[in-house]
Amino acid sequence: MAKISLHYDGNVYKIPEEQTETSIGRNSGNIKNDLNIPDGTVSKKHFIITQKDGVITVKDLGSKNHTCVRDKVLEKGDSATLKHGDTLKVGNTELIIQIDDQPLPKGEKELEAAYEPPIDDGFMITDEEVNGAEPNDEPEIILDDDKELQLKPKNAAEKDGKDASPLD
C-alpha cells in the first residue's frame, strides 16, 4: 500500500497505510469523516479516496459543490485516478496529493501548503517597550548618547528634559 498524504490550508493528513477507503467531508452531527474539512462549501460526505491493487482513486459522493481533479469536475458517482502532485478542489478548499513521501512539485500551492508562521526574532518592539508610549503614539527613532538606536514616544525627549536628535 502506498503512503498517501493530503496537504491543505497548511495542514497535512496522512491516510493510515492499512486503510483502503478514506472518507473526506465536513463533519456535522452524527456524520463523521476520516478527514474533516471545516469549510461550509464542503459537503458532509464529499468524496472518498480508495486504494486497491496499487491504484489510488477519488470518487465524488454527490457533493453540492463538486470535486475537481486536475481542474476537471467529477459529477456524482464519477471517479478519477490520482497521482502524486494532483490537486483536488472541494468547495473552497484545495488539497495536494503526496504519495510515498515524494517531494511536492515546486510552485505556489506547495508554498501555501508548507506555510509556517514567522518566528519572533526579537526585533519586534511593542508599545509597552517604548517607554511610556500610548498604543496609538507614533514613536521616534533617536540616537542615544552611546550611539545606539532607541524608540521613544513623540515628545518623550521634552518630557525627560533631554535634547535627543531624531535620525534623518
DSSP file with accessible surface (Angstrom, degrees, kcal/mol):
  #  RESIDUE AA STRUCTURE BP1 BP2  ACC     N-H-->O    O-->H-N    N-H-->O    O-->H-N    TCO  KAPPA ALPHA  PHI   PSI    X-CA   Y-CA   Z-CA
    1    1 A M              0   0  118      0, 0.0     2,-0.1     0, 0.0    16,-0.1   0.000 360.0 360.0 360.0 139.7    0.0    0.0    0.0
    2    2 A A        -     0   0   20      1,-0.1     2,-0.6    15,-0.0    52,-0.0  -0.420 360.0-116.0 -78.4 152.3    1.2    3.5   -0.9
    3    3 A K        -     0   0   80     -2,-0.1    97,-3.2    11,-0.0     2,-0.5  -0.818  37.1-166.9 -86.7 121.1    1.7    6.2    1.8
    4    4 A I  E     -AB  15  99A   4     -2,-0.6    11,-2.6    11,-0.6     2,-0.4  -0.949  10.0-177.7-117.1 129.6   -0.8    9.0    0.9
    5    5 A S  E     -AB  14  98A   2     93,-2.8    93,-2.7    -2,-0.5     2,-0.5  -0.966  14.0-151.4-122.8 141.7   -0.7   12.4    2.4
    6    6 A L  E     -AB  13  97A   0      7,-3.0     7,-2.6    -2,-0.4     2,-0.5  -0.967  10.2-160.1-113.1 121.2   -3.2   15.2    1.7
    7    7 A H  E     +AB  12  96A  22     89,-2.5    89,-2.5    -2,-0.5     2,-0.3  -0.887  24.4 151.9-103.1 127.0   -1.9   18.8    2.1
    8    8 A Y  E >   -A   11   0A  27      3,-2.4     3,-3.5    -2,-0.5    87,-0.1  -0.975  60.8 -10.4-156.9 138.0   -4.4   21.6    2.6
    9    9 A D  T 3  S-     0   0  114     85,-0.5   104,-0.1    -2,-0.3     3,-0.1   0.807 128.2 -50.1  45.6  40.7   -4.6   25.0    4.2
   10   10 A G  T 3  S+     0   0   36      1,-0.3    -1,-0.3   106,-0.0     2,-0.3   0.544 119.3 109.7  79.0   5.0   -1.2   24.5    5.9
   11   11 A N  E <   -A    8   0A  80     -3,-3.5    -3,-2.4     2,-0.0     2,-0.4  -0.759  53.9-151.9-110.3 159.8   -2.3   21.1    7.3
   12   12 A V  E     -A    7   0A  73     -2,-0.3     2,-0.5    -5,-0.2    -5,-0.2  -0.996   5.7-168.3-131.8 126.9   -1.2   17.6    6.4
   13   13 A Y  E     -A    6   0A  49     -7,-2.6    -7,-3.0    -2,-0.4     2,-0.6  -0.973   9.2-156.7-113.7 121.8   -3.4   14.5    6.8
   14   14 A K  E     -A    5   0A 133     -2,-0.5    -9,-0.2    -9,-0.2     3,-0.0  -0.882  13.9-136.8-100.2 120.1   -1.7   11.1    6.4
   15   15 A I  E     -A    4   0A   9    -11,-2.6   -11,-0.6    -2,-0.6     7,-0.0  -0.583  32.6-105.5 -72.7 127.6   -4.0    8.3    5.4
   16   16 A P    >   -     0   0   43      0, 0.0     3,-1.7     0, 0.0    -1,-0.1  -0.320  27.1-127.3 -55.1 135.0   -3.2    5.2    7.5
   17   17 A E  T 3  S+     0   0   95      1,-0.3    -2,-0.1   -16,-0.1   -15,-0.0   0.819 106.9  51.7 -58.9 -33.1   -1.3    2.8    5.3
   18   18 A E  T 3  S+     0   0  154    -17,-0.0     2,-0.5     2,-0.0    -1,-0.3   0.618  87.3 101.7 -81.0  -8.2   -3.6   -0.1    6.1
   19   19 A Q    <   -     0   0   44     -3,-1.7     3,-0.1     1,-0.2    -4,-0.0  -0.612  46.6-176.9 -82.2 123.7   -6.8    1.9    5.3
   20   20 A T  S    S+     0   0   84     -2,-0.5    31,-2.2     1,-0.2     2,-0.4   0.687  71.8  37.2 -93.5 -20.6   -8.2    1.1    1.8
   21   21 A E  E     -F   50   0B 108     29,-0.2     2,-0.4     2,-0.0    29,-0.2  -0.997  64.2-172.9-136.4 130.7  -11.0    3.7    1.9
   22   22 A T  E     -F   49   0B   2     27,-2.6    27,-2.4    -2,-0.4     2,-0.4  -0.987  12.8-148.0-126.1 125.0  -10.9    7.2    3.3
   23   23 A S  E     -F   48   0B  16     -2,-0.4    12,-2.1    25,-0.2    11,-0.7  -0.746  13.8-170.0 -94.3 137.4  -14.0    9.5    3.6
   24   24 A I  E     +Fg  47  35B   0     23,-2.7    23,-2.1    -2,-0.4    22,-1.1  -0.991  31.4  96.1-128.4 133.2  -13.5   13.2    3.3
   25   25 A G  E    S- g   0  36B   0     10,-2.0    12,-2.7    -2,-0.4     2,-0.6  -0.966  73.1 -55.1 177.2-164.2  -16.1   15.9    4.1
   26   26 A R        -     0   0   66     17,-1.8    10,-0.1    -2,-0.3     2,-0.1  -0.895  50.5-129.7-106.0 115.0  -17.4   18.3    6.7
   27   27 A N        +     0   0   48     -2,-0.6     2,-0.3     6,-0.1     5,-0.2  -0.396  36.7 165.2 -62.5 138.1  -18.4   16.6   10.0
   28   28 A S  B >   -J   31   0C  42      3,-1.7     3,-2.5    16,-0.1     2,-0.1  -0.894  54.4 -40.9-158.2 125.1  -21.8   17.6   11.2
   29   29 A G  T 3  S-     0   0   62     -2,-0.3    -1,-0.0     1,-0.3    -2,-0.0  -0.333 128.8 -10.7  58.7-124.2  -24.0   16.0   13.9
   30   30 A N  T 3  S+     0   0  154     -2,-0.1     2,-0.7    -3,-0.1    -1,-0.3   0.397 112.1 103.5 -90.1   5.9  -23.6   12.2   13.6
   31   31 A I  B <   +J   28   0C  49     -3,-2.5    -3,-1.7    -5,-0.1     2,-0.4  -0.791  49.2 176.7 -91.2 116.0  -21.8   12.4   10.3
   32   32 A K        -     0   0  132     -2,-0.7     2,-0.3    -5,-0.2    -6,-0.1  -0.966   9.9-164.8-122.6 137.4  -18.1   11.8   10.8
   33   33 A N        -     0   0   16     -2,-0.4     3,-0.2    -8,-0.1    -9,-0.2  -0.797  33.2-119.9-114.0 161.0  -15.4   11.5    8.2
   34   34 A D  S    S+     0   0   71    -11,-0.7     2,-0.5    -2,-0.3   -10,-0.2   0.907 112.4  30.5 -63.7 -40.2  -11.9   10.2    8.3
   35   35 A L  E    S-g   24   0B   6    -12,-2.1   -10,-2.0   -22,-0.0     2,-0.5  -0.977  80.2-157.4-122.2 116.2  -10.8   13.8    7.3
   36   36 A N  E     -g   25   0B  57     -2,-0.5   -10,-0.2    -3,-0.2     8,-0.1  -0.825   4.1-167.5 -91.6 125.3  -13.0   16.6    8.4
   37   37 A I        -     0   0    2    -12,-2.7     2,-2.6    -2,-0.5     5,-0.2  -0.932  13.2-150.0-112.3 105.6  -12.6   19.8    6.3
   38   38 A P        +     0   0  108      0, 0.0     2,-0.4     0, 0.0   -12,-0.1  -0.372  53.8 123.8 -77.9  67.6  -14.4   22.6    8.3
   39   39 A D    >   -     0   0   26     -2,-2.6     3,-2.6     4,-0.1    -2,-0.1  -0.993  60.2-141.8-129.5 120.3  -15.4   24.6    5.2
   40   40 A G  T 3  S+     0   0   68     -2,-0.4    -1,-0.1     1,-0.3    51,-0.1   0.660 101.8  59.9 -58.9 -16.3  -19.1   25.4    4.7
   41   41 A T  T 3  S+     0   0   38     49,-0.1     2,-0.4     2,-0.1    24,-0.3   0.453  88.0  89.1 -91.5  -0.3  -18.7   24.8    0.9
   42   42 A V  S <  S-     0   0    1     -3,-2.6    -3,-0.1    -5,-0.2   -17,-0.1  -0.827  81.6-123.1 -96.2 132.7  -17.6   21.2    1.5
   43   43 A S    >   -     0   0   22     -2,-0.4   -17,-1.8    23,-0.1     3,-0.6  -0.302  21.0-112.3 -71.1 160.9  -20.4   18.6    1.7
   44   44 A K  T 3  S+     0   0   90      1,-0.3     2,-0.5   -19,-0.3    -1,-0.1   0.897 118.4  21.6 -61.9 -43.0  -20.9   16.4    4.7
   45   45 A K  T 3  S+     0   0   90    -20,-0.2    -1,-0.3     1,-0.1   -20,-0.2  -0.820  83.8 157.9-121.2  87.4  -19.9   13.3    2.7
   46   46 A H    <   -     0   0    0    -22,-1.1    15,-2.7    -3,-0.6    17,-0.5   0.965  55.8 -30.2 -83.8 -55.6  -18.0   15.0   -0.2
   47   47 A F  E     -FH  24  60B   0    -23,-2.1   -23,-2.7    13,-0.2     2,-0.3  -0.974  48.0-132.9-156.6 167.8  -15.7   12.2   -1.6
   48   48 A I  E     -FH  23  59B  21     11,-2.0    11,-2.3    -2,-0.3     2,-0.5  -0.949   9.1-147.7-125.9 149.9  -13.8    9.1   -0.8
   49   49 A I  E     -FH  22  58B   2    -27,-2.4   -27,-2.6    -2,-0.3     2,-0.3  -0.978  21.5-171.3-112.7 127.8  -10.2    8.1   -1.7
   50   50 A T  E     -FH  21  57B  34      7,-2.4     7,-2.6    -2,-0.5     2,-0.4  -0.898  13.0-158.9-119.8 154.7   -9.7    4.3   -2.3
   51   51 A Q  E     + H   0  56B  10    -31,-2.2     2,-0.3    -2,-0.3     5,-0.2  -0.985  23.4 155.7-134.3 117.3   -6.6    2.3   -2.8
   52   52 A K  E >   - H   0  55B 152      3,-2.4     3,-2.0    -2,-0.4    -2,-0.1  -0.972  67.5 -10.4-147.4 129.4   -6.7   -1.1   -4.5
   53   53 A D  T 3  S-     0   0  149     -2,-0.3     3,-0.1     1,-0.3    -1,-0.1   0.859 127.8 -53.6  52.9  39.4   -4.1   -3.1   -6.3
   54   54 A G  T 3  S+     0   0   73      1,-0.2     2,-0.5   -52,-0.0    -1,-0.3   0.511 113.3 117.6  79.6   2.0   -1.7   -0.1   -6.4
   55   55 A V  E <   -H   52   0B  70     -3,-2.0    -3,-2.4    26,-0.0     2,-0.5  -0.910  49.3-157.8-107.1 130.8   -4.3    2.2   -7.9
   56   56 A I  E     +H   51   0B  10     -2,-0.5    26,-3.3    26,-0.5     2,-0.3  -0.918  18.5 176.6-108.6 125.8   -5.5    5.3   -6.0
   57   57 A T  E     -HI  50  81B  31     -7,-2.6    -7,-2.4    -2,-0.5     2,-0.4  -0.906  22.5-147.7-129.2 157.6   -8.9    6.8   -7.0
   58   58 A V  E     -HI  49  80B   0     22,-2.5    22,-2.0    -2,-0.3     2,-0.4  -0.961  14.3-167.0-120.0 140.2  -11.2    9.6   -5.8
   59   59 A K  E     -HI  48  79B  85    -11,-2.3   -11,-2.0    -2,-0.4     2,-0.3  -0.991  18.0-133.1-132.1 125.5  -15.0    9.3   -6.1
   60   60 A D  E     -H   47   0B   0     18,-2.1    17,-1.8    -2,-0.4   -13,-0.2  -0.574  10.3-153.9 -73.8 136.9  -17.4   12.1   -5.7
   61   61 A L        -     0   0   66    -15,-2.7   -14,-0.1    -2,-0.3    15,-0.1   0.020  61.9 -73.9-103.0  27.5  -20.3   11.2   -3.4
   62   62 A G  S    S-     0   0   34    -16,-0.2    14,-0.1     1,-0.1   -15,-0.1   0.794  70.7-177.3  87.9  32.8  -22.9   13.6   -4.9
   63   63 A S    >   -     0   0    8    -17,-0.5     3,-0.6     1,-0.1    -1,-0.1  -0.266  31.0-131.9 -66.3 148.3  -21.4   16.8   -3.4
   64   64 A K  T 3  S+     0   0  173      1,-0.2    -1,-0.1     2,-0.1   -22,-0.1   0.897 107.5  36.4 -66.8 -41.6  -23.2   20.0   -4.0
   65   65 A N  T 3  S-     0   0   77    -24,-0.3    26,-0.5     1,-0.2    -1,-0.2   0.193 109.9-131.4-101.1  15.9  -20.1   21.9   -5.0
   66   66 A H    <   -     0   0   68     -3,-0.6    25,-0.8    24,-0.1     2,-0.4   0.343  12.1 -94.9  64.1 168.2  -18.4   19.0   -6.8
   67   67 A T  E     -DC  74  90A   0      7,-0.9     7,-3.2    23,-0.2     2,-0.5  -0.984  34.7-158.5-118.4 130.4  -15.0   17.5   -6.6
   68   68 A C  E     -DC  73  89A  28     21,-2.5    21,-2.4    -2,-0.4     2,-0.5  -0.951   6.5-170.1-114.2 133.1  -12.4   18.7   -9.2
   69   69 A V  E >  S-DC  72  88A   3      3,-2.6     3,-2.0    -2,-0.5    19,-0.2  -0.990  79.9 -13.9-121.4 122.6   -9.3   16.7  -10.1
   70   70 A R  T 3  S-     0   0  102     17,-2.0    -1,-0.2    -2,-0.5    18,-0.1   0.911 130.5 -55.5  50.4  43.1   -6.7   18.5  -12.2
   71   71 A D  T 3  S+     0   0  153     16,-0.4     2,-0.5     1,-0.2    -1,-0.3   0.612 112.9 122.2  66.3  14.4   -9.4   21.1  -12.9
   72   72 A K  E <   -D   69   0A 153     -3,-2.0    -3,-2.6     2,-0.0     2,-0.3  -0.930  62.0-127.4-107.2 132.1  -11.9   18.5  -14.2
   73   73 A V  E     -D   68   0A  75     -2,-0.5     2,-0.5    -5,-0.2    -5,-0.2  -0.587  14.5-148.4 -80.0 131.4  -15.2   18.4  -12.5
   74   74 A L  E     -D   67   0A  14     -7,-3.2    -7,-0.9    -2,-0.3     2,-0.1  -0.866  13.4-146.6 -96.6 128.5  -16.4   15.0  -11.2
   75   75 A E    >   -     0   0  103     -2,-0.5     3,-2.8     1,-0.2   -15,-0.3  -0.412  47.3 -56.9 -84.3 169.5  -20.2   14.5  -11.3
   76   76 A K  T 3  S+     0   0  164      1,-0.3    -1,-0.2    -2,-0.1   -15,-0.2  -0.197 128.6   7.2 -50.8 125.2  -22.0   12.4   -8.7
   77   77 A G  T 3  S+     0   0   37    -17,-1.8    -1,-0.3     1,-0.3     2,-0.1   0.283  96.6 133.6  85.1 -11.5  -20.6    8.9   -8.6
   78   78 A D    <   -     0   0   74     -3,-2.8   -18,-2.1   -19,-0.1     2,-0.3  -0.437  37.7-159.6 -71.7 149.3  -17.7    9.7  -11.1
   79   79 A S  E     -I   59   0B  72    -20,-0.2     2,-0.3    -2,-0.1   -20,-0.2  -0.871   9.2-170.1-125.4 159.1  -14.2    8.5  -10.2
   80   80 A A  E     -I   58   0B  20    -22,-2.0   -22,-2.5    -2,-0.3     2,-0.3  -0.990  27.9-113.0-146.1 147.0  -10.7    9.6  -11.3
   81   81 A T  E     -I   57   0B  81     -2,-0.3     2,-0.3   -24,-0.2   -24,-0.3  -0.619  32.8-143.7 -78.8 138.3   -7.3    8.1  -10.8
   82   82 A L        -     0   0    8    -26,-3.3   -26,-0.5    -2,-0.3     2,-0.3  -0.807  17.6-176.6-104.4 146.4   -5.0   10.1   -8.6
   83   83 A K    >   -     0   0  122     -2,-0.3     3,-2.1   -28,-0.1    14,-0.2  -0.896  43.0 -68.4-133.5 165.6   -1.2   10.5   -9.0
   84   84 A H  T 3  S+     0   0   43     -2,-0.3    14,-0.2     1,-0.3    -1,-0.0  -0.240 118.8  18.6 -55.6 133.0    1.4   12.3   -7.0
   85   85 A G  T 3  S+     0   0   17     12,-3.2    -1,-0.3     1,-0.3    13,-0.1   0.354  86.5 146.1  88.6  -5.1    1.1   16.1   -7.1
   86   86 A D    <   -     0   0    7     -3,-2.1    11,-2.7    11,-0.2     2,-0.5  -0.305  42.2-136.3 -63.0 150.4   -2.5   16.1   -8.2
   87   87 A T  E     - E   0  96A  36      9,-0.2   -17,-2.0     7,-0.0     2,-0.4  -0.933  14.1-163.7-111.3 128.3   -4.7   18.9   -6.9
   88   88 A L  E     -CE  69  95A   0      7,-3.0     7,-3.0    -2,-0.5     2,-0.5  -0.930   3.8-159.2-106.0 134.8   -8.2   18.2   -5.7
   89   89 A K  E     +CE  68  94A  75    -21,-2.4   -21,-2.5    -2,-0.4     2,-0.5  -0.975  14.1 173.6-116.5 122.1  -10.6   21.2   -5.3
   90   90 A V  E >   -CE  67  93A   0      3,-3.1     3,-2.5    -2,-0.5   -23,-0.2  -0.981  65.2 -47.8-128.4 114.8  -13.5   20.6   -3.0
   91   91 A G  T 3  S-     0   0   12    -25,-0.8   -49,-0.1   -26,-0.5   -51,-0.0  -0.401 123.0 -24.4  58.7-126.7  -15.7   23.6   -2.3
   92   92 A N  T 3  S+     0   0  116     -2,-0.1     2,-0.4    -3,-0.1    -1,-0.3   0.300 121.5  95.0 -95.5   7.8  -13.2   26.4   -1.4
   93   93 A T  E <   - E   0  90A   3     -3,-2.5    -3,-3.1   -54,-0.1     2,-0.4  -0.854  56.3-159.1-108.1 135.6  -10.5   24.1   -0.3
   94   94 A E  E     - E   0  89A  61     -2,-0.4   -85,-0.5    -5,-0.2     2,-0.4  -0.925   7.4-166.9-110.7 136.9   -7.6   22.7   -2.4
   95   95 A L  E     - E   0  88A   0     -7,-3.0    -7,-3.0    -2,-0.4     2,-0.5  -0.959   9.3-148.9-120.8 141.7   -5.8   19.6   -1.4
   96   96 A I  E     -BE   7  87A  14    -89,-2.5   -89,-2.5    -2,-0.4     2,-0.5  -0.935  16.9-134.3-111.2 131.6   -2.5   18.4   -2.9
   97   97 A I  E     -B    6   0A   0    -11,-2.7   -12,-3.2    -2,-0.5     2,-0.4  -0.728  20.3-173.0 -88.9 127.4   -1.9   14.6   -3.1
   98   98 A Q  E     -B    5   0A  26    -93,-2.7   -93,-2.8    -2,-0.5     2,-0.4  -0.984   5.4-163.7-119.8 129.4    1.5   13.4   -1.9
   99   99 A I  E >   -B    4   0A  17     -2,-0.4     3,-1.7   -95,-0.2   -95,-0.2  -0.954  66.5 -11.2-119.3 132.3    2.4    9.7   -2.5
  100  100 A D  T 3  S-     0   0   84    -97,-3.2    -1,-0.2    -2,-0.4   -96,-0.1   0.819 116.3 -69.8  52.8  39.0    5.2    7.8   -0.8
  101  101 A D  T 3  S+     0   0   74    -98,-0.3    -1,-0.3     1,-0.2     3,-0.1   0.701  84.0 162.1  57.7  21.7    6.8   10.9    0.7
  102  102 A Q    <   -     0   0   87     -3,-1.7    -1,-0.2     1,-0.1   -17,-0.1  -0.411  51.1 -91.4 -65.1 150.0    7.9   12.1   -2.8
  103  103 A P        -     0   0  109      0, 0.0    -1,-0.1     0, 0.0    -4,-0.1  -0.358  45.0-113.3 -62.0 142.0    8.8   15.8   -2.8
  104  104 A L        -     0   0   17      1,-0.1     3,-0.1    -3,-0.1    -6,-0.1  -0.435  40.4 -90.0 -71.4 152.3    5.8   18.0   -3.8
  105  105 A P        -     0   0   69      0, 0.0     5,-0.2     0, 0.0     2,-0.1  -0.305  48.4-105.4 -59.8 144.2    6.0   19.8   -7.1
  106  106 A K  S    S+     0   0  181      4,-0.1     2,-0.3    -3,-0.1     3,-0.1  -0.477  72.2  86.3 -70.1 143.0    7.6   23.3   -6.8
  107  107 A G  S  > S-     0   0   39     -2,-0.1     4,-1.9     1,-0.1     3,-0.3  -0.873  88.2 -58.9 151.2 178.5    5.1   26.1   -7.0
  108  108 A E  H  > S+     0   0  140     -2,-0.3     4,-2.4     1,-0.2     5,-0.2   0.878 124.0  54.9 -59.0 -41.3    2.7   28.4   -5.3
  109  109 A K  H  > S+     0   0   80      1,-0.2     4,-2.4     2,-0.2    -1,-0.2   0.900 107.1  50.9 -65.5 -37.5    0.5   25.6   -4.0
  110  110 A E  H  > S+     0   0   41     -3,-0.3     4,-2.2    -5,-0.2    -1,-0.2   0.929 109.4  51.1 -63.8 -41.7    3.4   23.9   -2.3
  111  111 A L  H  < S+     0   0  124     -4,-1.9     4,-0.4     1,-0.2    -2,-0.2   0.915 110.6  48.7 -62.7 -40.8    4.4   27.1   -0.6
  112  112 A E  H >< S+     0   0  105     -4,-2.4     3,-1.0     1,-0.2    -1,-0.2   0.931 112.9  47.5 -63.6 -43.4    0.8   27.6    0.7
  113  113 A A  H 3< S+     0   0   10     -4,-2.4    -1,-0.2     1,-0.2    -2,-0.2   0.846 116.3  43.8 -68.1 -31.5    0.7   24.0    2.0
  114  114 A A  T 3< S+     0   0   64     -4,-2.2    -1,-0.2    -5,-0.2    -2,-0.2   0.369  83.4 137.1 -95.3   7.2    4.1   24.3    3.7
  115  115 A Y    <   -     0   0  145     -3,-1.0    -3,-0.1    -4,-0.4    -4,-0.0  -0.247  28.9-176.6 -59.3 131.8    3.5   27.8    5.1
  116  116 A E        -     0   0  157      3,-0.0     3,-0.1     0, 0.0    -2,-0.1  -0.997  32.3-107.5-125.6 139.2    4.7   28.2    8.7
  117  117 A P        -     0   0   97      0, 0.0     0, 0.0     0, 0.0     0, 0.0  -0.281  45.8 -95.6 -63.4 149.6    4.1   31.4   10.6
  118  118 A P        -     0   0  111      0, 0.0     2,-0.3     0, 0.0     0, 0.0  -0.280  38.1-119.0 -65.0 151.0    7.2   33.5   11.2
  119  119 A I        -     0   0  157     -3,-0.1     2,-0.7     1,-0.1    -3,-0.0  -0.647  28.2-104.0 -88.6 150.5    9.1   33.2   14.4
  120  120 A D        -     0   0  129     -2,-0.3    -1,-0.1     1,-0.2     0, 0.0  -0.630  36.3-174.6 -72.9 111.0    9.6   36.1   16.8
  121  121 A D        -     0   0  108     -2,-0.7    -1,-0.2     1,-0.0    -2,-0.0   0.295  47.8-104.9 -94.2  11.1   13.2   37.0   16.2
  122  122 A G  S    S+     0   0   61      1,-0.0    -2,-0.1     2,-0.0    -1,-0.0   0.465  97.8 103.3  85.8  -1.4   13.3   39.6   18.9
  123  123 A F        +     0   0  166      2,-0.0     2,-0.4     0, 0.0    -1,-0.0   0.569  53.0  97.1 -92.5  -8.9   13.2   42.6   16.6
  124  124 A M        -     0   0  144      1,-0.0     2,-0.5     0, 0.0    -4,-0.0  -0.651  59.3-159.9 -80.1 136.1    9.5   43.4   17.2
  125  125 A I        -     0   0   92     -2,-0.4     2,-0.2     3,-0.0    -2,-0.0  -0.967   5.5-147.8-119.4 125.0    9.0   46.1   19.7
  126  126 A T    >>  -     0   0   66     -2,-0.5     3,-1.0     1,-0.1     4,-0.7  -0.486  29.0-107.6 -86.5 165.7    5.7   46.5   21.5
  127  127 A D  G >4 S+     0   0   55      1,-0.3     3,-1.0     2,-0.2     6,-0.6   0.865 120.1  59.2 -58.6 -35.8    4.2   49.8   22.7
  128  128 A E  G 34 S+     0   0  155      1,-0.3     4,-0.4     4,-0.1    -1,-0.3   0.807 100.6  55.6 -64.6 -29.4    4.9   48.7   26.2
  129  129 A E  G <4 S+     0   0  114     -3,-1.0     2,-0.9     2,-0.1    -1,-0.3   0.656  89.5  82.2 -77.6 -16.2    8.6   48.5   25.4
  130  130 A V  S X< S-     0   0    5     -3,-1.0     3,-3.1    -4,-0.7    22,-0.1  -0.828 106.6-101.1 -91.0 105.7    8.6   52.1   24.2
  131  131 A N  T 3  S-     0   0  106     -2,-0.9    -2,-0.1    20,-0.4    -3,-0.1   0.058  92.1 -20.9 -35.8 105.4    9.0   54.0   27.5
  132  132 A G  T 3  S+     0   0   63     -4,-0.4    -1,-0.3     1,-0.2     2,-0.1   0.636  91.0 160.3  72.9  15.4    5.5   55.3   28.3
  133  133 A A    <   -     0   0   17     -3,-3.1    -1,-0.2    -6,-0.6    -3,-0.1  -0.448  36.5-133.6 -73.4 140.8    4.1   55.1   24.8
  134  134 A E    >   -     0   0  123     -2,-0.1     3,-2.0     1,-0.1    -1,-0.0  -0.617  33.3-103.5 -81.6 154.7    0.3   55.0   24.4
  135  135 A P  T 3  S+     0   0   81      0, 0.0    -1,-0.1     0, 0.0    -8,-0.1   0.810 121.1  40.5 -54.2 -30.5   -0.9   52.4   22.0
  136  136 A N  T 3  S+     0   0  155      2,-0.1     2,-0.2    -9,-0.0    -3,-0.0   0.399  87.0 115.4-101.3   3.0   -1.6   54.9   19.2
  137  137 A D    <   -     0   0   60     -3,-2.0    -4,-0.0     1,-0.1     0, 0.0  -0.521  63.2-135.7 -68.9 138.8    1.6   57.1   19.8
  138  138 A E        -     0   0  137     -2,-0.2    16,-0.7    -5,-0.0    -2,-0.1  -0.868  24.9-139.4 -94.0 115.9    4.0   57.0   16.8
  139  139 A P  E     -K  153   0D  53      0, 0.0     2,-0.4     0, 0.0    12,-0.0  -0.339   6.3-133.6 -74.4 158.6    7.5   56.6   18.3
  140  140 A E  E     -K  152   0D  68     12,-3.7    12,-2.5    -2,-0.0     2,-0.6  -0.852  14.5-128.0-106.7 145.9   10.5   58.4   17.0
  141  141 A I  E     +K  151   0D  86     -2,-0.4    26,-1.9    10,-0.2     2,-0.3  -0.844  36.8 177.1 -92.2 126.8   13.8   56.7   16.3
  142  142 A I  E     -KL 150 166D  13      8,-2.9     8,-2.6    -2,-0.6     2,-0.6  -0.881  32.4-124.8-128.8 161.1   16.6   58.5   18.1
  143  143 A L  E     -KL 149 165D  64     22,-1.2    22,-0.5    -2,-0.3     6,-0.2  -0.926  33.6-150.0-104.2 116.9   20.4   58.0   18.6
  144  144 A D    >   -     0   0   40      4,-2.7     3,-2.1    -2,-0.6    20,-0.0  -0.155  34.6 -86.2 -82.7-177.0   21.2   58.0   22.3
  145  145 A D  T 3  S+     0   0  155      1,-0.3    -1,-0.1     2,-0.1    -2,-0.0   0.764 129.1  54.4 -60.7 -27.4   24.5   59.1   23.9
  146  146 A D  T 3  S-     0   0  122      2,-0.1    -1,-0.3     1,-0.0     3,-0.1   0.221 119.5-110.1 -90.7  13.6   26.0   55.6   23.4
  147  147 A K  S <  S+     0   0  161     -3,-2.1     2,-0.4     1,-0.2    -2,-0.1   0.823  75.1 136.1  62.0  32.4   25.2   55.9   19.6
  148  148 A E        -     0   0  112     -4,-0.0    -4,-2.7     0, 0.0     2,-0.3  -0.881  59.5-111.8-108.2 145.5   22.5   53.2   19.9
  149  149 A L  E     -K  143   0D 110     -2,-0.4     2,-0.3    -6,-0.2    -6,-0.2  -0.549  39.4-179.6 -74.9 137.0   19.2   53.5   18.2
  150  150 A Q  E     -K  142   0D  68     -8,-2.6    -8,-2.9    -2,-0.3     2,-0.5  -0.969  24.6-134.8-134.1 150.6   16.2   53.9   20.6
  151  151 A L  E     +K  141   0D  50     -2,-0.3   -20,-0.4   -10,-0.2   -10,-0.2  -0.929  30.6 172.3-105.0 127.1   12.5   54.2   20.1
  152  152 A K  E     -K  140   0D  33    -12,-2.5   -12,-3.7    -2,-0.5     3,-0.1  -0.984  36.4-105.1-132.0 145.3   10.9   56.9   22.1
  153  153 A P  E >   -K  139   0D   5      0, 0.0     3,-2.2     0, 0.0     4,-0.3  -0.331  55.2 -83.2 -64.0 151.7    7.3   58.2   22.0
  154  154 A K  T 3  S+     0   0   97    -16,-0.7   -17,-0.0     1,-0.3     0, 0.0  -0.289 118.5  16.0 -54.5 142.7    7.0   61.6   20.4
  155  155 A N  T 3> S+     0   0   89     -3,-0.1     4,-2.0     1,-0.1    -1,-0.3   0.514  88.6 121.2  69.6   6.5    7.7   64.4   22.8
  156  156 A A  H <> S+     0   0    8     -3,-2.2     4,-2.5     1,-0.2     6,-0.3   0.890  72.0  55.3 -65.8 -36.5    9.5   61.9   25.2
  157  157 A A  H  >>S+     0   0   27     -4,-0.3     5,-1.6     1,-0.2     4,-1.1   0.915 108.3  47.9 -62.6 -39.3   12.7   63.9   25.0
  158  158 A E  H  45S+     0   0  147      1,-0.2     3,-0.3     2,-0.2    -1,-0.2   0.904 111.5  50.4 -67.1 -38.6   10.8   67.1   26.1
  159  159 A K  H  <5S+     0   0  150     -4,-2.0    -2,-0.2     1,-0.2    -1,-0.2   0.880 114.1  44.6 -65.3 -38.3    9.2   65.1   29.0
  160  160 A D  H  <5S-     0   0   89     -4,-2.5    -1,-0.2     2,-0.1    -2,-0.2   0.636 108.9-123.6 -78.4 -17.6   12.6   63.8   30.1
  161  161 A G  T  <5 +     0   0   68     -4,-1.1     2,-0.3     1,-0.3    -3,-0.2   0.612  69.6 130.7  81.1  10.9   14.3   67.2   29.7
  162  162 A K      < -     0   0  126     -5,-1.6     2,-0.9    -6,-0.3    -1,-0.3  -0.679  60.4-131.5 -95.4 154.9   16.8   65.6   27.3
  163  163 A D        -     0   0  156     -2,-0.3     2,-0.3    -3,-0.1    -5,-0.0  -0.845  33.8-178.7-105.5  93.5   17.7   67.0   23.9
  164  164 A A        -     0   0   27     -2,-0.9   -20,-0.1   -22,-0.0    -7,-0.1  -0.763  21.2-137.3 -96.5 142.7   17.5   64.0   21.6
  165  165 A S  E     -L  143   0D  80    -22,-0.5   -22,-1.2    -2,-0.3     2,-0.0  -0.873  17.2-136.3-100.4 116.2   18.3   64.2   18.0
  166  166 A P  E     -L  142   0D  73      0, 0.0   -24,-0.2     0, 0.0     2,-0.2  -0.391  26.5-109.5 -66.4 148.8   15.9   62.3   15.7
  167  167 A L              0   0   76    -26,-1.9   -26,-0.2     1,-0.1   -18,-0.0  -0.538 360.0 360.0 -75.2 146.8   17.5   60.3   12.9
  168  168 A D              0   0  207     -2,-0.2    -1,-0.1     0, 0.0     0, 0.0  -0.689 360.0 360.0 -95.7 360.0   17.1   61.6    9.3
